[in-house]
């Protein structure tokens, strides 16, 4: 038995999801003729109370399209130092859009409205890049699945409106935050100019993300997606998986969160772990004693068919997900308790 906790992207479609995929009605999406894609886009837009939506093959492409919608070359983007758009998208903001990232030193991937107010203060100067966009990530990946406080996001939105900055949400794992914090999609749809959602993480689809925004933004996104090579044909087979995920695999995210917290509770009791980050959703980040070392720990767990991943800076990450069973959970907890 391989216990793969590298990411929640390692899941396979459930039988119900496969059934939905195999019976999807499809057409050529480049010509806006795939009924399953169109239905998914309409459904997601309505769910968040936003005007329109566009299906993308990946969250990275959706995020990069959003950045390009809101900026011009030479502009400035604000994000946390841990943000996915800065750390894990291959420098795409610079390559695709020619923008500079101003990194904010937040906590676990989250900055405050006061911090944003400070870095955006002052009048535009010809020798400085023009501030155009604020990006936040919820939940935070490198921050350990942390959830933003909604009232802080409302304060940040107020600043973006006062300073005429666009506001984008990298919501790759937004549904984890919604479930954990008992919030609604409509709350987020009222805050952000654009939102990207990933279906291939906690929601268990094999591929697919969606970008939400105004009609004008999505019209631009369609052109940008084509420019990025993201035009797809009979992609309804994949959109059907995403639609199934929205209907059947959102509420169960709470199970992943509970397992993650149980893992954290065990890690808090063992002597070789020096720190466990606060656990809110399905990501566990912890540090082991320097005498053991993170790479050594990961390799020794791999020898027991337990796959973990390094996050840099001594961090080790565990991500619970749809395919992580109760039986696997029992084996992992035992392995952590008895590691020597």
N, C-alpha and C positions, 0 to 999 in steps of 0.2 A: 504494500500500500504506500503510494507516494502522497505525502501531505504537502501540497503546494500552497504556501502562504506568501509567495512573492508579491502578488497583487490580486485585486478582485477582477482583473482582466483575464484571468486564466480559466474562467468558467466556460462550460459548454451549454448549448441550448437544451432546455428541458424537453421532454417528449411533447408537452403541450405547445411549446414554442415552435418546435420542428413541424408539428402538424399545421400550425398557423402559417408558417413559411411555405410549406408545400402546396397550400391551397390559396395562396395570394393571387389576386388579379393584378396583372402587370402590364406595363406599356413603356414607351420610350420617354424617360423622365427628362431628357434634354429638350424634348418638345412639349414638356408639361403634360404628358399623356399617360403617366403611371397613376392609376386611381388609388393604389394603396399608399404611395408616397404623398399624394395630395391630401388624402384623408388624415394621415399622420400629422402633416404640417398644420392642417386646420384644427385638429384636435389639440395639439400642443399649444398653439397660439391661444385658443379659447381657454385652455386650462390655466394659463398665466395671465389672461386678460390682455394680451398684446395683439397687435393688428395682424401680424403675419409671421411666417416661419419658413426656414429652408433646411432641408436635410443635407447633411455632410457625411463623408466617409470617416472623419475623425474629429475629435475635439480640438486637436491642434490646428487643423485647417479652419474650423469654425472660429476659434479664437483669433487666428491670424487674419481672417476675413474681417472680423469685427474691428481689429486695430486699424486695418486699411480703410474701412468705412469712415472711421472717425478722425483720421489724421492725414497729414501731408508730409512728404520728406522734410526732415529738419525739425519736426515737432517733438514735443516731450510727452512721455507717458509716465504716470505715477503708479507704482505698485510696491508691495512689500518685498523685502529682500529674498524671501522664500517663494515668491510667486512662481507658479508654473509657467506663465507666459515669458518669464525672464530666464528661469533655470533649465527648463526641460523642453523648449520648443526650438532648439538648434539655432538660436539667435535670429529667429524669424522676424521679430519686430524690426530689427535693423536691416535684414536682408530684403524682406518683402515691402516694408513700408518706409524704411529710411528714418526711423524714429529713434530717439534716445530714451532710455529708461532711467528715471530718477527713483532710486531704491529708498524705501522708508524702513527704518530699523524698528519693526514692530515686535510683537510677542507671538510666537508660534504661528507666524504667517499673517498676523492681523495687526494693523495699525489703528490708531485712534483718529477721531475727527480733529482733535487738537493738533496732532502731528501733521495731518494733511493741511490744515489751515496754516501752519508754520511754513511748510515747504512751498506753498502756493502763494504766499504773501508777496506783495510788491506789484508794481506795474510792469507790463511787458517791455523789454529792452531789445534793441536791434541786435545786440551781441549775445543774446541768450536764445535758446530754442523756445518756441511758443508752446505754452502749456495747453494741451488739448484733451487729454484723456486720463481717467482714473480706472484702473483695473483691480478688482478684488477677486479672491478665490474662496469659495465656500462649498464643501469643507476644505480646509487647507491640507494639502498632501504632505509637503515637507514639514508642516507644523503638527503632524500627527492626527489628522482627522478632526481638527478643532472647528467649532462652529462660531461664526460671528454673532455678536449680540445685535439683535435687530434694531434696537434703539440707537446703537452706534452707527449702523448703516443709514438710518434716517438722518442723523446729524451729518454724515458724510455727503449724502445726497444734497442736503441744503447747501453745503459748501460748493459742490459741483455746479449747482444751479446759479449761485451767486457769482462764481468765477467763470461761468460759461464753459465748463468742462463736460465732455461726454462721460458716461458712467457705464462701464461694462462689467458683467459678472461672468467669470469663469466658473460655471456651475457644474463641473464634471461630476461631482458627488453631491449636488444640491439636494437630491431626494434623501440622502442620509441626514442632512441637516434638518430638512422639513419633518422627517419622522421623529428625530431625536428631540427637536425643540417644539414639536407640535405647531408648526407654522404652516402657512398655505402658499401655494404657487402664486395666487393673486397678490399677496403681500409683496412678493418680489417683483412681479410684473409692474407694479406701481412705482417701484424705486428706480429701475434700471432702464437705460436706453436700449441696451442689447443684453441678451443672456444666452450663453451656450450651455447645453445639457448633453451629457454623455450617457448613452444607453449600454455601453459595453463594459462598464465597471460594476457597481453594485447591483444594477438592474439585470445583468446576466445575458444581454444580447451579444451576438458574436461580433457585431460591428455597428457603428452608426452614432452620430451626434446630430444635434439640431441647433440652429441659431434662431433666436426670437428677436423681434424688433418691430419697428414701424414699417408700413408699406414701402416708404422711401428707402429705408435701410436695407430691407430684404431685396428690393429691386437692384440696389448696388451690390449686395452680397451674391446675387445670381451671376452677375458679370464677373465678380472677383473669383467665385468658385470655378468658373470656366477658365479664367486666367491661370488659376493654380492647378489646372488639370483635374478638377473634381467633378466634371460633367459625367453623369452616370446614365445608363440605359435602363434595362429592366430591373431596377433596384428595389422594386416593391417586395421581392422576396426577403430583403433585409429589413425594409421598413415594417413588414409584418411582424418581425421578431421584436422590434422596438415598440410597436403598438401593443403586442402581447405583454411585454414587460411592464408597460404603464398600467395595464389592467390587472396583472396578477403578481407582480414581483416588487411592489413598493412597500407595502405594509410589513412584509417579512424581513425588511432591512433591520428591524428591531432585534431579530434573532442574531444577526451578525454583531450588532452592538453589544448584546449581552455576552456573547462568547468572548469578544475582545476584552470586556471588563473582567471576565473571569480569568483570562490569561494574565491580565495586568495584576490581579490580586495575587496570583501565584508568583509572578516575578517580584512582587514587593516582599515576598517572604524568603527568597533565596539569597545566600550570602554573596554570590558572584555577580549579582546585578547591582550597579552603583546608583542607577536612577531610572525611573519609569515616568515618561511624560503623562500628563493628565489624559485620560481616555474618555472620549465622548461618543465616538461612533465606531467605525470598523477598523481603525488603524491603531496599532500599538507601536510606539517607538521607545526603545530602552537602550541602556548602555551597560556593558559588562566591564568587569575589573580589567585594568590595563595589563595585568599579568596573564590574562587569558587572551584578550584582544578580540576585536569584532570579527575580523576575517577568520581567525582560528575557530571562534565559536560557530560561525556560519558553516564552516567546512565540517566541523564535528557533528553538527546537527544534520547536515546533508548525508553524512555516513549512516544516519538513522532514517534516511528517506524523508527528512523534514526540510523543506526548502524555504529559506528566508532571504532577505536582501539587505545589502548595506545602503545607507543613505548619505554617507560621508560624515565627517566630523565625529566619527565614532558611533554614529547612530545605527541601530539595527531595527528593521521594520518587519512587522507581522501584519498581514491584512486578511481579515476574515471575509468570507463570501458564501455565495449560494452553494458551491460544491464542497464546502468544508463541513463534513458531517459530524454528528454527535460522537460517532466512533473515533473519528480522527481527532476530535477535540480531547477525548479522554486520553488518547495516546500522547498527544502533545503535552498536556498538563503533566502527565507522568514523566515524560522526558525532561521537562523543565525542572521538576522537583528533584530528579535524581541525577542531573548533570553534575559531573565532577571534572 
